Amino acid sequence: MRFKLVAFPVLAVSILSVAVSAFSQVVPSYERKSGWPFTVGAGPVSYDVDLGHGRMYGFAGWFDIYPGKLPSILHGHLGAEGELREIRFGASSSQPNVRYDTAAMGLIYMWHRLKNVRPYAKCMIGDGSVDFPRLSPTYSHDTRTFTAPGGGIEFRVKQDIWVRADYEYQRWQSLAVYGNLKPQGFTLGVSYDFTHPFLLKNRQ
């Protein structure tokens, strides 16, 4: 248990150190090509699970797609995001079976005003599965739809590699006894652009 509680802060500090190093470097500005740029990322998460339990840890994965045929004001900025998240580490001894599994999709809007940094906002909707302390002989698990606004910032490490710091606030449909769950937390991770959608402006 002690290892689980220490691992996330250590990994978080390591990722942020890489991001700060990359941000300090001078890198030419980039712009997105037309087409359907596709990125995939993954990393650890830290969430307040809102079950009278406290903070727990896990992992998340996501992908982003930015369609090529959009009005110029949205081109390269508005996209679709999908994410999977599993939160299962750090459960207390009094609530050992607490676990969250979620899958969501939604819209993401990315700003590209700076060379090595791009903030974003997103709005997601998804389905979640939650295990909780047994309330009856047959009721210790349920599934619900949830909505989740959020946002964050990405730092460029190399041309195709970005480090992401993400915040998300989930609101679940009401569960018996627990009511409307509102888990919220952070994801830190790295994403890679498999289609290489960036070109140096000075080479165009």
N, C-alpha and C positions, 0 to 999 in steps of 0.2 A: 504493500500500500504506500509506503514512504517513497519508493521509486516512482510510482505513478504521479504523486503529488509534486515531485521535484522535476520530472522529465519535461513537463510542459513549459515551466518558466525557463529552463535551460535552453530548450529548442527555440522558444520565442526570442530570447536575447540573441541567439546565434543568427536567426533569420534577420532580425532588425539590424544587427551589425553589418551584415552583407548589404542590406538595403542602403544604409547610411553611406557605406563605402562607395557604392555605385552612384548614389546621388551626387557625391562630391566630385565625381569625374566630369570632365567636359565632353559632352557627346553631341554631335550634330542633330538638328531637329529631324523628325520623321513625319511621314504622312502615310495614311492607309491607302492601299491600292483598291481598285474596284474588285467586285467578286464577293465571295462568301468567306471571309476570314474566320478561322476556327481555332480556338485556344482551349487548352485543358489544364487544370490545376488541381492541387491537393495540398492538405496540410492539417495540423492539429487544431483542435477547438477547445475552448474553455467557456462553459455555460453555467449560468444560474438556472437550475431546472425547475424552480418554482413548485416544489412539492414539500415544502418545509424541510428541505434537505440541505440546500447550499450548492456550492459549485462542484461541477463534475467535468470530465474531460473525455475527448474522443478524437475522431478524425472526420474530415470532410473532403469531398471531391466536387469539382464543378467544371462546366464547359460554357463558353460564350460563342455566339454566332452573330456576325454583323452583316446583314444583307447589303448587297451592292446597289440596288435600285431603290433609293429613297431620295426625298427632296434634299437639296444641298445642305440645309440647316441641320438635317438629321444624319446625313451620310457619314458613316464612320463613327458616329456617336451612339445612336440608338441600336440596341441589339437584344437578343434573347439569351437568357441564362437558365441553365438547369443545374441542380445541385443535389447531392446525396450527403447525409450526415448521420453518423452513429456516435452516440454519447453513452458510454458504459463504464468508464473508469472513475475511481474516486468515490464509489458508493460507501456510505457509512455502515458500520457494523449493525446499527439498528434498522437500516433500510437497504439490505444488501442486494435486492433484486431490481433497484431502480435502473431504468434504461430507456433511452429515446432513439428511435430510428425515423428519419424523415426523408422525403423526396419532394422536391418542389421545382416549379418552373415560373418564369416571369420575365419582366422587361428590365433592362439595365441601360443607363445613360452614362456615357463616359466622356469626360472633358479631356482635350488634348492641347491645352494652352502652354504647357511647360515641356521641356526637353525630356527630362527623366522621371517626371511625376505625372500621374493622371488620377484625379479623384473621380468617384462615380457614385451614383445613387441607383437603387433598385427597388422593385416591388414584386414580391413573390406570393404564390399560392401553392399549397401542397397538401399531402396526406402524411400523417404522423402516426407512429405506433409507440405506445408508452407502457412500460411495466412499472408498477408501483406497489407499496406495501399492501398486503392482502386485506381487503375490506370485508370479504365474506369467503366462504369455502370455494366459490367459483369466480370471484371478481378481483383480479390482480393485473389485468391487462385490458387495454382499450385502444381504439383507433379513432382519429378525428381529422377533419379538414382544418387547416390553419392558414392565416395570412401573415405576411412577414415583410414589412418595410425594412430597409437597411441601406448601408452605404459603406464606403471605405476609400482606400487610396492604394495605388500600385506604384512601385518603384522599379525602374529599369535596371537590370543587372548586366545584360548583354542585349544585342539587337532583338532576339526572340524570347528572352527570358525576363519575367517580371516577378517581383515579390509583392504579395498582397496582404494587407491588413484590413479585415472586414468585420463590421458590426451588424447584427441582425436582431430584431425584436419580433418574436412570434406571438400570435394571439390565437389560441386553440378554441374550437367550439366546446361548449360546456361539457364537462365530465361529471358524473355522479359524485357527490361529496366534495370533490376538488374544485368544481366550478370551471371558470374560464382560465385555463393555464396560460401563463405569459412567460415562457422561457426566453432568455436573452443572453447574448454573449458574443465572443470574438473568435474569429478564425484567422490564423496566420499560415500562409502557404506560398508556393511557387507555381507559376503557370508558364506554359510553353506554347508558342504559336507554331503549329505544325505546317501551316500553309505559307509561312514567311510573308505576311501581308504588308511589310514595311519596306520602303525604299528611301534612301537618302535623297533629300530634295536636291542637293547639289549634283546629283547624278542623273536627274530627269531631263 
